[in-house]
Amino acid sequence: MPYFEGSDGAQLYYKDWGSGLPVVFSHGWPLSSDAWDVELKLLADKGFRAIAHDRRGHGRSEHVWTGNDMDTYAADVAALIDTLGLEEVVVVGHSTGGGEVVRYAARHGAGRVRKVITIGAVPPVMVRSTGNPEGTPIEAFDEIRARVLADRSQYWKELALPFYGFDQDPTAVSQGLVDHFWLQGMRVGLASAYDCVRAFSETDLTEDLRALDMPILIAHGDGDRIVPIQAAAAKAIDLVRYGTLRVYPGAPHGIHGDYQQQLDRDLLEFIRS
């Protein structure tokens, strides 16, 4: 399996499919690059070079004790892109991965990043504060950490339902998709799963969004109850200079079904534009 050295030498797994303009994907928590397989194949089939890595501590990457923070995540993306010698890169991030690619583009991507795409992403900042009253209370993230420590296997099974919106429409449940979510979750190291909660919820990416000097597509479902749109995409679009906001009516946080099909068409259109 292909590995590269992260910013501190950690061994991180990646997939590299196809050839052409490089498109680098960053996944959400607690998933892995497997969450992007449909998009990786689609883009490779369409003449692009599609690349995705397992974040440190996730999937097949090294289960690390340190570096489970947004700065290091972004530095790892930089290490991947440097290792592969990529230029004119499009970076795509879902959820936590959206924060990862925004920080990468703002702090490491000068002269290399051509476009940014975020999907159901955490920027600007998730946690509620006096300056972010639309955010999610810190107690909700404390509960997530407690559930991860207590019985993460059961928690992944339960979290998959609101993640994909299945709790709102039980008739739409795909047991296979729930099982795949659980499998990816069980591959995350406990320390990385725990620490990543702080990374995705408390990292303020406001200035990173303001610093972006390339086009960005901000895609978000207005049925997303994991990263509510009002505290995320609706604010992010006002912070960027060259942004396009695409709202998917009723779409949940997780990418699947009709939402995935429409999103993938929009990704291709934006990348080609």
N, C-alpha and C positions, 0 to 999 in steps of 0.2 A: 504494500500500500504506500502511496506517496505521502511524504511528510516534509515539512519545512520547519526551520527554527524560528520560534516566536521571538519577540523583542528581548526576552531575557534567556533565550536558549531552550525554552519549553518546546517539546516535540508536538507539532500540531498537524493533524490530518487534513488533506484537501482533495477535491475532485477537480479535474481539468478536462473538459469535454469540448471537442470541435476546434475550429480555427476561424480567425477573423478578428473583428473588433472585440476586445475583451470586456466582458460583463462579469463583475464580481459580486456575489451574493453573500449577505450576512443573515443568519437565522435568528429566530426568537428564542426566548427561554421557555421551557427547558429542553429545547429541541436540538437538532443537529443539521448538518448539510443535507441529510436525507429529506428534510422538509421541502427542499427546493428541487427535487428530482424532476418533477414535471416541467418546471421552468428551464432547468438545465438542458433537458433533452429538446424542448421546443426551440430554444435559442441556438443550440448546436445544429439542429436540423435546418435552421433558417440562415446558417452561414456566420454565426457568431462563435466566439470562444467563451464558453460558460464555465465559471469557476466558483466554487464554494468551499469553505473550510468549516471544520468543527471548532467552535470557540474553545479556548483553553478550558479544560475541565469537563467538556461536553463530548458526547459521542466517542470517537476513537482517539481523540487528542489526549495528551498527557493529563492525568488528574493532579493538578497543581494545588499547592497550599497558598501561594501568593499570586498577586496580579489579577485578582478577580474584581476588576474595576474598569470603568469606561476608558480611562487614559490608556491602560495596558491593552484593552481590547482593540482600540484604534491603532495602537502601535503594532499590534500583531497583524492587522490588515496591511499596514505599511510594510511589514516584513515580508508578507506573502507577495505583495505587488512588486517589491524590490527583488525578491528571490526569482520571480518569474520574468523580471525585466519588462513589465507591462507599461505601455504608454496609451494615452487617449482612452482612459478607462471610464466605463459607466459603473457606478457602485449602487447596489440595491440592498435595502435592509428592511426587514420586517420586525416590528415590535422593538425589543432590545437591540436587534441588529440595525434598526433605523437610527438609534442613537449612536451606535458604533460607526456607521458610515458617515453620519453628519460630522462627528468629531474627527474622523479620519480625513474627510475632505477639507475641513476647516484648518486642521493643524498640520497635515502631512501631504495634502493632495495638490499643492500649487504646481501648475504646469503638467499635471498628470491626469487629473479628473476632468472628464468632459461633461458628464451629467450625473445627477444624484436622483435616486428614486427611493422614497420611503413609503411603507405600507403599514397602516395601523401602528405607527411608530410612537415612541415615548417622548420625543422632544415636543416642547421645550423642557418641561419637568413634570413628573407625575404627582409628587406628593403635595398635599394641601399645605398652604401657608397663608400669611396675611397678604402676601403679594400674589398668591395663586389660589384664591378661594374656590375655584372650580375643580381643584385637584382632589385626589383620593386621600382620606385621612391616614396618618401614619399607622394607626391601629390596624388598618386592613393589611398593611405590609408586615406588621408584627405577627399577625395571625398566620400569614403565609409562611413566615419563617418557622413558627411553632409547628405548623402542619408538616413542613418538610422534615423537621427533626423527629417528630413523633411517629409518623408512618407515611413516608413519601410515596410508597407504592400505591396505597389507597388514595392518597391525595391526587396523584396524577390521574387516576381513573375518574375521580370526581371533577377535577379541573377541566378535563377534556370536554365536558358537557357545555358549560358556558363559553369555553374557548371557541367552540364551533357553533354555538347557538342552539345546540341540541336540547338544552333545558327549556327553551321557548317553544320548540316544536318536536316533541318526542317521536312523532311519526317519521321524522327525517333522519333519525340516528343511524349512522354507519358504524356498526360495531368494529369493522375493520379499521376505520380511521381512529376510533377511540383506542383500539389496541396498539396502533402504530404510535400514537401520542404517548401512551404508557411506556412502550418499548424505548422510545427516544429518551423519555424522562428518566428511566431506570439506568441509562448509560451515563448520566451526569454524576460526577463525584459530589459527595455530600457537601464538602466545603465550598465548592464552586456553585452548587445550587443555592446554598444559603447566602453566600456573599453577593451573588448576582442580583438578589432582590434589592439590596441597597444600591447597586450600580444602576439598575434600570429605573428605580423609583426616585432616588434623591439626587442624581446627577443633573445639574442645571446646564442645559445646552443652548440657552438663549443667545449667548454671544457667538457660539459656533454657527447658529443659523444666520445671524447677522453678517458673519464673515464670509459666507458662501458667495462666490462670484461667478458661479456657473448655473445653468438651468436646473431646477429641481421640480420633480413631480411629487406632490404630496397626496397619496391615495389613502382613503380611510372609509370604513363602513360606518354609517350612522346608527347601526345596531350593535356596535362594539361596546361591550360592557366590561372588558378587561382593561382597555385603554380608551376611555370615553373621548369622543371626538371633540367635545367642547373644551377640554383642557389640553388637547394635543394639536391635531391638524388645524382646527379653527384658529388657534393662536399662532401656530408655526407659520401659516401662510402670510401673516402680517409682519413677520420678522425677516423674511427673505426678499431679495431684490428681484429674482427672476423665477418666481414660483408659479406653478399651476396646481390648483386644488381640484381633485377628482373625488367626489363623494358617491358612495355606493349605497343606495337606499336599502335599509334593512340588513345590510351585510354585517356579519359578526367579526370577531377578531381573527379567528383562524381562516386560512385561505382554502376554500373547497367549493365544489359544486358550480352553480351558475356564476357565483361571485368570482371564482377562480378563472373561469373561461373568459369573462368580460375583462377582468384585470389583466390577464395575459395578452389579450388583444391590445389593451391600452399600453402595456409595457413595450410591446413590439413597435407600436406607432410612435411612442415617445423616443425610444432609442434610435429609431430610423430617422426621426425628424431633424 
